[in-house]
Amino acid sequence: MPFTNNTTQGTTAYTTGTFFDNGIILANDSATLSSATPAVETAFNIPVGGYERVIGDAVIWYDTDATNDFAIQLRNFDSADTPATIASTLHYAVQGVIKGDALSSEEAVAAASLSIASTTTTGTGTNLLVRSDVDQDQFLRVNFSLISNAATKGTLQFLFANGNGSAAGTHLLAGSYVTWKKF
């Protein structure tokens, strides 16, 4: 049975096989996101073969210590020595509760929901910004599909940023995960 270890907390999480037969779980909280420039979270890299298709789902948990924007972007990046994006049809949609605490009935009523999407054939998706509230743990669900339009091998990358680049306390949280199927 596959498992992951949280080296900070000393816990183990077990997973079972599903239709999405590949998965990655973020073992520890990420470094602080304080730049508006999207940065690759290498723990979520998915290798992509030439002309390969990938469909998947990600659940991204994050926190913030200031009111700011959380940004997510996907791209298919060439794995060669001279890296560049690979011409790919890339679709992804972000959905989530973006304000309030869904576990509290008073705040859940006022919680806003969000759905935004990106479609591209260049291999680099749009940088989608999500408004976050102060001192809240947030989550987003990202559904994605990629069709590589070239024989070049690449890497489907998840990039994250603090949209306004000013908050010092934004992190991806341990337990965030990506599941996918390739064919």
C-alpha positions in Angstrom: 0.0 0.0 0.0 1.5 3.4 -1.0 2.3 5.8 1.7 3.8 9.3 2.4 5.6 10.6 5.4 5.3 14.1 6.9 8.8 14.5 8.1 7.9 17.7 10.1 5.0 16.1 12.0 6.2 12.5 12.0 2.9 11.2 10.5 2.2 8.6 7.8 -0.7 8.8 5.3 -1.7 5.7 3.3 -3.5 5.7 0.0 -5.3 3.2 -2.2 -5.4 2.7 -5.9 -8.2 4.4 -7.9 -8.9 5.4 -11.5 -6.3 8.1 -11.1 -3.5 5.6 -10.7 -0.7 8.1 -10.0 -0.5 10.6 -7.2 1.7 13.0 -5.2 1.0 14.3 -1.7 2.9 17.3 -0.4 4.7 15.9 2.7 5.5 19.3 4.3 4.4 22.9 4.2 6.1 24.8 1.4 8.5 27.7 1.7 6.9 31.1 2.0 5.4 32.4 -1.2 6.2 36.1 -1.2 6.8 36.9 -4.8 4.2 37.7 -7.5 6.3 35.7 -10.0 5.0 32.1 -10.2 7.5 29.5 -8.9 7.5 25.8 -9.7 6.5 23.4 -6.8 8.7 20.6 -7.9 7.0 18.1 -5.6 4.0 18.2 -8.1 6.0 17.7 -11.3 4.4 15.1 -13.7 6.5 13.6 -16.5 4.8 13.8 -19.9 5.9 11.8 -22.9 5.6 12.9 -26.5 2.0 13.1 -27.7 0.9 11.9 -24.3 -2.4 12.9 -22.6 -2.9 13.6 -19.0 -6.1 14.2 -17.0 -6.1 14.9 -13.3 -7.3 16.6 -10.2 -5.5 18.5 -7.5 -6.5 19.7 -4.1 -4.4 22.6 -2.9 -4.5 23.7 0.7 -2.8 27.0 1.6 -2.7 29.6 4.3 -2.0 33.3 4.4 -1.2 35.8 7.1 -2.4 38.8 5.1 -5.1 39.7 2.7 -3.6 38.9 -0.7 -4.0 37.0 -3.9 -2.9 33.4 -4.3 -1.9 32.5 -7.9 -1.8 29.2 -9.7 -0.5 28.4 -13.2 0.2 25.2 -15.1 2.6 24.6 -18.0 4.2 21.8 -20.0 7.9 22.4 -19.9 10.6 20.8 -22.0 12.9 18.5 -19.9 15.9 19.1 -22.2 19.0 21.1 -21.5 17.5 24.1 -23.3 14.2 24.3 -21.5 11.2 25.9 -23.1 7.4 25.3 -23.1 6.1 22.6 -25.3 3.1 23.2 -27.6 0.3 21.6 -25.8 -3.5 21.9 -25.4 -3.9 22.6 -21.7 -7.2 23.2 -19.9 -7.6 23.7 -16.1 -10.3 25.1 -13.9 -9.9 26.3 -10.3 -12.8 26.0 -7.8 -12.8 26.7 -4.1 -14.2 28.3 -1.0 -12.1 31.4 -0.8 -13.4 33.3 2.3 -14.7 32.1 5.6 -14.5 28.8 7.4 -16.7 26.1 5.8 -16.7 24.2 9.2 -18.4 27.1 11.0 -22.1 27.6 10.2 -21.9 31.4 10.8 -19.0 31.9 8.4 -20.0 29.3 5.9 -23.1 31.3 5.0 -20.9 34.2 4.1 -18.2 32.1 2.3 -17.7 33.0 -1.3 -17.1 30.4 -3.9 -15.1 30.7 -7.1 -14.7 29.1 -10.4 -12.1 30.3 -13.0 -10.5 28.5 -15.9 -7.6 28.7 -18.4 -7.3 27.2 -21.9 -4.2 27.4 -24.1 -2.4 25.6 -26.9 1.0 27.1 -26.2 1.8 24.9 -23.2 1.7 27.8 -20.7 -1.6 28.5 -19.0 -2.9 31.7 -17.6 -1.8 32.8 -14.1 -5.1 32.6 -12.2 -5.5 34.8 -9.1 -7.6 33.8 -6.1 -8.5 36.4 -3.4 -7.7 35.2 0.1 -8.8 36.5 3.4 -6.6 37.3 6.4 -5.5 34.5 8.6 -7.5 31.8 6.9 -6.6 28.3 5.7 -8.1 28.0 2.2 -8.5 25.2 -0.3 -8.8 25.0 -4.1 -9.7 22.1 -6.4 -8.0 22.1 -9.7 -9.2 19.9 -12.6 -6.8 19.7 -15.5 -6.1 18.0 -18.8 -3.1 18.2 -21.1 -2.6 17.0 -24.7 1.0 17.2 -25.8 1.1 18.2 -29.4 4.8 17.3 -29.9 7.2 14.4 -29.8 9.2 16.2 -27.1 9.2 14.8 -23.6 8.3 17.3 -21.0 7.1 18.0 -17.4 3.7 19.2 -16.4 4.5 21.8 -13.8 2.3 23.5 -11.1 3.5 27.1 -10.4 2.3 29.1 -7.4 2.8 32.7 -6.3 1.5 35.4 -4.0 -0.4 37.4 -6.5 0.5 40.9 -5.1 3.9 39.8 -3.9 3.6 41.6 -0.5 2.5 38.9 2.0 5.2 37.0 3.9 2.9 34.3 5.3 1.5 32.4 2.3 2.3 28.7 2.1 1.1 25.5 0.4 0.2 23.2 3.2 1.2 19.6 3.8 -1.5 17.2 2.5 -2.1 19.1 -0.7 -2.2 16.5 -3.5 -2.3 15.8 -7.2 -3.8 12.7 -8.8 -3.6 11.9 -12.5 -4.0 9.3 -15.3 -1.8 9.3 -18.4 -2.6 7.6 -21.7 
